[in-house]
């Protein structure tokens, strides 16, 4: 006569299978998201838009960091090519700072590229990408802007563009190909890892 399996062993097996399935699903989701970020980072869509939207980054006493300057340089290139008549810089300031990221970015563009002051709008709000996207969308609504080319680092491009779109705007991306985020293979891999976690968090919690 066959002996029934011990109920504890059966329960352990079911728990193991369930945990293994969850791990495999999590690895699969992470891998797909990382691939989407990598693939989107390779795109460069320069079709005409109402605005060029530059995501902020660190500034020091009004001087953009290398990360920020690389984005601003690319935005200036797009402006010179006639992609959009207006550049929008965004970003607030940390406690103790004299300048906002947005103001630093605007000053840098006007002073270094002979871009008219009236062609650069600074949105001096936003402490992260989502806050910046929301602040930009509000200003865009006030100005009647509907489309935008998003400028940021390659790995950050998908998440930033997705957030702008989720605010109701039409947006596509032209990421910079310069700066610390693309200096080495290691920096590119680290950026993709960081952005994969950021995208998963946005989709699961913030969206």
Sine and cosine of phi, psi and omega as CSV:
sin_phi,cos_phi,sin_psi,cos_psi,sin_omega,cos_omega
0.00,0.00,0.74,-0.67,-0.04,-1.00
-0.93,0.37,0.64,-0.77,0.00,-1.00
-0.99,-0.13,0.79,-0.61,-0.01,-1.00
-0.90,0.43,0.58,-0.81,0.05,-1.00
-0.88,0.47,0.53,-0.85,0.03,-1.00
-0.90,0.43,0.77,-0.64,-0.05,-1.00
-0.86,0.51,-0.55,0.84,0.01,-1.00
-0.92,0.40,-0.69,0.72,0.01,-1.00
-0.89,0.46,-0.64,0.77,0.02,-1.00
-0.89,0.45,-0.67,0.74,0.00,-1.00
-0.91,0.42,-0.66,0.75,0.02,-1.00
-0.88,0.47,-0.65,0.76,0.01,-1.00
-0.89,0.45,-0.71,0.71,-0.01,-1.00
-0.89,0.46,-0.67,0.74,0.02,-1.00
-0.90,0.44,-0.68,0.74,0.01,-1.00
-0.88,0.47,-0.70,0.71,0.01,-1.00
-0.89,0.45,-0.67,0.74,-0.01,-1.00
-0.90,0.44,-0.70,0.71,0.01,-1.00
-0.91,0.42,-0.65,0.76,0.02,-1.00
-0.89,0.45,-0.64,0.77,0.03,-1.00
-0.89,0.45,-0.69,0.73,0.02,-1.00
-0.89,0.46,-0.67,0.74,0.01,-1.00
-0.90,0.44,-0.69,0.72,-0.01,-1.00
-0.90,0.43,-0.65,0.76,0.04,-1.00
-0.90,0.43,-0.70,0.71,0.00,-1.00
-0.88,0.48,-0.68,0.73,0.03,-1.00
-0.90,0.44,-0.64,0.77,0.02,-1.00
-0.90,0.43,-0.71,0.71,0.02,-1.00
-0.89,0.45,-0.68,0.73,0.01,-1.00
-0.88,0.47,-0.70,0.72,-0.02,-1.00
-0.90,0.43,-0.68,0.73,0.01,-1.00
-0.90,0.44,-0.68,0.73,0.00,-1.00
-0.90,0.44,-0.69,0.73,0.01,-1.00
-0.88,0.47,-0.64,0.77,0.02,-1.00
-0.91,0.42,-0.66,0.75,0.02,-1.00
-0.88,0.48,-0.67,0.74,0.01,-1.00
-0.90,0.43,-0.71,0.70,0.02,-1.00
-0.88,0.47,-0.70,0.71,-0.03,-1.00
-0.92,0.40,-0.69,0.72,-0.01,-1.00
-0.91,0.42,-0.55,0.83,-0.02,-1.00
-0.89,0.45,-0.39,0.92,-0.03,-1.00
-0.99,0.12,-0.21,0.98,-0.04,-1.00
-0.98,0.20,0.43,-0.90,0.06,-1.00
-0.53,-0.85,1.00,0.00,-0.09,-1.00
-0.99,-0.15,0.95,-0.30,-0.08,-1.00
-0.94,-0.34,0.44,0.90,0.03,-1.00
-0.93,0.36,0.37,-0.93,-0.11,-0.99
-0.88,0.48,0.60,-0.80,0.00,-1.00
-0.55,-0.83,0.12,-0.99,0.06,-1.00
-0.96,0.29,-0.57,0.82,-0.10,-1.00
-0.60,-0.80,0.34,-0.94,0.23,-0.97
-0.93,-0.37,0.89,-0.45,-0.11,-0.99
-0.97,-0.24,0.90,-0.43,-0.06,-1.00
-0.97,-0.25,0.88,-0.47,0.05,-1.00
-0.95,0.31,0.68,-0.73,-0.03,-1.00
-0.96,0.28,0.26,-0.97,0.10,-0.99
-0.44,-0.90,-0.10,-1.00,-0.11,-0.99
-0.87,0.49,0.56,-0.83,0.13,-0.99
-0.71,-0.70,0.46,-0.89,-0.05,-1.00
-0.80,-0.60,0.95,-0.31,-0.01,-1.00
0.80,0.60,0.64,0.77,0.04,-1.00
1.00,-0.01,-0.08,1.00,0.01,-1.00
-0.98,-0.21,0.86,-0.51,-0.01,-1.00
-0.87,0.49,0.63,-0.78,0.11,-0.99
-0.92,0.40,0.16,-0.99,0.04,-1.00
-0.86,0.51,-0.61,0.79,0.03,-1.00
-0.87,0.50,-0.75,0.66,-0.07,-1.00
-0.94,0.34,-0.69,0.73,-0.03,-1.00
-0.87,0.49,-0.60,0.80,0.00,-1.00
-0.90,0.43,-0.58,0.81,0.05,-1.00
-0.94,0.35,-0.69,0.73,-0.01,-1.00
-0.91,0.42,-0.64,0.77,0.05,-1.00
-0.87,0.50,-0.66,0.75,0.00,-1.00
-0.93,0.36,-0.65,0.76,0.03,-1.00
-0.88,0.48,-0.65,0.76,0.03,-1.00
-0.89,0.45,-0.63,0.78,0.04,-1.00
-0.88,0.47,-0.70,0.71,0.02,-1.00
-0.89,0.45,-0.66,0.75,0.02,-1.00
-0.88,0.47,-0.71,0.70,0.00,-1.00
-0.89,0.45,-0.48,0.88,0.03,-1.00
-0.99,0.15,-0.08,1.00,0.03,-1.00
0.99,0.13,0.35,0.94,-0.01,-1.00
-0.90,0.43,-0.61,0.79,0.01,-1.00
-0.42,-0.91,0.47,-0.88,-0.01,-1.00
-0.99,0.12,-0.16,0.99,-0.09,-1.00
-0.69,-0.72,0.71,-0.70,0.14,-0.99
-0.96,-0.28,0.71,-0.70,0.04,-1.00
-0.91,-0.42,0.86,-0.50,0.12,-0.99
-0.98,-0.18,0.45,-0.89,-0.10,-0.99
-0.60,-0.80,0.43,-0.90,0.10,-0.99
0.75,-0.67,0.70,-0.71,0.02,-1.00
-1.00,0.04,-0.50,-0.87,-0.01,-1.00
-0.64,-0.77,0.43,-0.90,0.04,-1.00
-0.99,0.13,0.28,-0.96,0.02,-1.00
-0.85,0.53,0.77,-0.64,0.01,-1.00
1.00,-0.07,-0.26,0.97,0.03,-1.00
-0.97,0.25,0.56,-0.83,0.04,-1.00
-1.00,0.02,-0.52,0.86,-0.07,-1.00
-0.90,-0.43,0.52,-0.86,0.15,-0.99
-1.00,0.05,0.32,-0.95,0.07,-1.00
-0.88,0.47,-0.66,0.75,-0.03,-1.00
-0.89,0.46,-0.72,0.69,0.00,-1.00
-0.91,0.40,-0.64,0.77,0.04,-1.00
-0.88,0.47,-0.67,0.75,0.02,-1.00
-0.91,0.42,-0.68,0.74,0.01,-1.00
-0.89,0.45,-0.73,0.68,0.00,-1.00
-0.86,0.51,-0.66,0.75,0.00,-1.00
-0.88,0.48,-0.69,0.72,-0.01,-1.00
-0.92,0.39,-0.70,0.71,-0.05,-1.00
-0.93,0.38,-0.66,0.75,-0.09,-1.00
-0.98,0.19,-0.51,0.86,-0.11,-0.99
-0.98,-0.20,-0.28,0.96,-0.09,-1.00
-0.80,-0.60,0.16,0.99,0.01,-1.00
0.81,0.58,0.58,0.81,0.07,-1.00
-1.00,0.06,0.75,-0.66,-0.03,-1.00
-0.84,0.55,0.62,-0.78,0.03,-1.00
-0.82,0.58,-0.60,0.80,-0.03,-1.00
-0.94,0.34,-0.26,0.97,-0.03,-1.00
-1.00,-0.01,-0.06,1.00,0.01,-1.00
-0.85,-0.53,0.87,-0.50,0.01,-1.00
-0.95,-0.31,0.83,-0.56,0.01,-1.00
-0.98,-0.18,0.81,-0.59,0.06,-1.00
-0.96,-0.28,0.99,-0.15,-0.17,-0.98
-1.00,0.07,0.81,0.58,0.04,-1.00
-0.65,-0.76,0.27,-0.96,0.09,-1.00
0.97,-0.26,0.85,-0.53,0.07,-1.00
-0.94,-0.34,-0.16,0.99,0.09,-1.00
-0.51,-0.86,0.00,-1.00,-0.11,-0.99
-0.90,0.44,-0.68,0.74,-0.04,-1.00
-0.92,0.40,-0.71,0.70,0.05,-1.00
-0.87,0.50,-0.63,0.77,0.01,-1.00
-0.91,0.41,-0.66,0.75,0.02,-1.00
-0.90,0.44,-0.65,0.76,0.01,-1.00
-0.92,0.39,-0.68,0.74,0.01,-1.00
-0.90,0.43,-0.66,0.75,0.02,-1.00
-0.89,0.45,-0.69,0.73,-0.02,-1.00
-0.88,0.48,-0.60,0.80,0.01,-1.00
-0.92,0.40,-0.71,0.71,0.03,-1.00
-0.91,0.42,-0.63,0.78,0.02,-1.00
-0.88,0.48,-0.65,0.76,0.03,-1.00
-0.89,0.45,-0.65,0.76,0.00,-1.00
-0.90,0.44,-0.55,0.84,-0.04,-1.00
-1.00,-0.08,-0.14,0.99,-0.03,-1.00
0.98,0.18,0.33,0.94,0.06,-1.00
-0.98,0.19,0.67,-0.74,-0.01,-1.00
-0.86,-0.52,-0.37,0.93,-0.07,-1.00
-0.78,-0.62,0.46,-0.89,-0.02,-1.00
-0.40,-0.91,0.58,-0.82,0.18,-0.98
-0.99,-0.13,0.84,-0.54,-0.06,-1.00
-1.00,-0.02,0.80,-0.60,0.00,-1.00
-0.90,-0.43,0.85,-0.52,0.07,-1.00
-0.34,-0.94,-0.23,-0.97,0.04,-1.00
-0.96,0.29,0.43,-0.90,-0.09,-1.00
-0.81,0.58,-0.77,0.63,-0.05,-1.00
-0.92,0.39,-0.47,0.88,0.00,-1.00
-0.98,0.17,-0.19,0.98,-0.19,-0.98
-0.89,0.46,-0.71,0.71,-0.05,-1.00
-0.90,0.43,-0.75,0.66,-0.04,-1.00
-0.89,0.45,-0.69,0.72,-0.01,-1.00
-0.90,0.44,-0.70,0.71,0.00,-1.00
-0.92,0.40,-0.64,0.77,0.04,-1.00
-0.87,0.49,-0.66,0.75,-0.01,-1.00
-0.92,0.39,-0.63,0.77,0.05,-1.00
-0.90,0.43,-0.68,0.73,0.03,-1.00
-0.89,0.46,-0.62,0.78,-0.02,-1.00
-0.93,0.37,-0.22,0.98,0.10,-0.99
-1.00,0.01,0.07,1.00,0.09,-1.00
0.99,-0.15,0.12,0.99,0.00,-1.00
-0.99,-0.15,0.37,-0.93,0.18,-0.98
-1.00,0.03,0.83,-0.56,-0.09,-1.00
-0.59,-0.81,0.57,-0.82,0.12,-0.99
-0.64,-0.77,0.07,-1.00,-0.21,-0.98
-0.81,-0.59,0.57,-0.82,0.18,-0.98
-0.69,-0.72,1.00,0.09,-0.07,-1.00
-0.96,0.29,0.44,-0.90,0.08,-1.00
-0.93,0.36,0.47,-0.88,0.07,-1.00
-0.93,-0.36,0.29,0.96,0.01,-1.00
-0.84,-0.54,0.11,-0.99,0.12,-0.99
0.98,-0.18,0.17,-0.98,-0.07,-1.00
-0.85,0.53,-0.49,0.87,-0.07,-1.00
-0.94,0.35,-0.27,0.96,-0.03,-1.00
-0.84,-0.54,0.19,0.98,-0.05,-1.00
-0.88,0.47,-0.70,0.72,-0.08,-1.00
-0.72,-0.69,0.25,-0.97,0.08,-1.00
-0.88,0.48,-0.61,0.80,-0.01,-1.00
-0.90,0.43,-0.70,0.71,0.00,-1.00
-0.91,0.42,-0.59,0.81,0.05,-1.00
-0.91,0.41,-0.68,0.73,0.01,-1.00
-0.91,0.42,-0.67,0.74,0.03,-1.00
-0.89,0.46,-0.63,0.78,0.01,-1.00
-0.91,0.42,-0.68,0.74,0.01,-1.00
-0.91,0.42,-0.66,0.75,0.04,-1.00
-0.88,0.48,-0.74,0.67,0.00,-1.00
-0.87,0.50,-0.71,0.71,-0.05,-1.00
-0.95,0.32,-0.50,0.87,0.08,-1.00
-0.90,0.44,-0.71,0.70,0.05,-1.00
-0.90,0.44,-0.65,0.76,0.02,-1.00
-0.90,0.44,-0.66,0.76,0.01,-1.00
-0.92,0.40,-0.69,0.73,0.01,-1.00
-0.89,0.46,-0.64,0.77,0.03,-1.00
-0.91,0.42,-0.68,0.74,0.00,-1.00
-0.88,0.48,-0.72,0.69,-0.05,-1.00
-0.93,0.38,-0.54,0.84,-0.08,-1.00
-1.00,0.02,-0.51,0.86,-0.16,-0.99
-0.87,-0.50,-0.74,0.67,-0.20,-0.98
-1.00,0.03,-0.50,0.86,-0.13,-0.99
-0.91,0.41,0.00,0.00,0.00,0.00
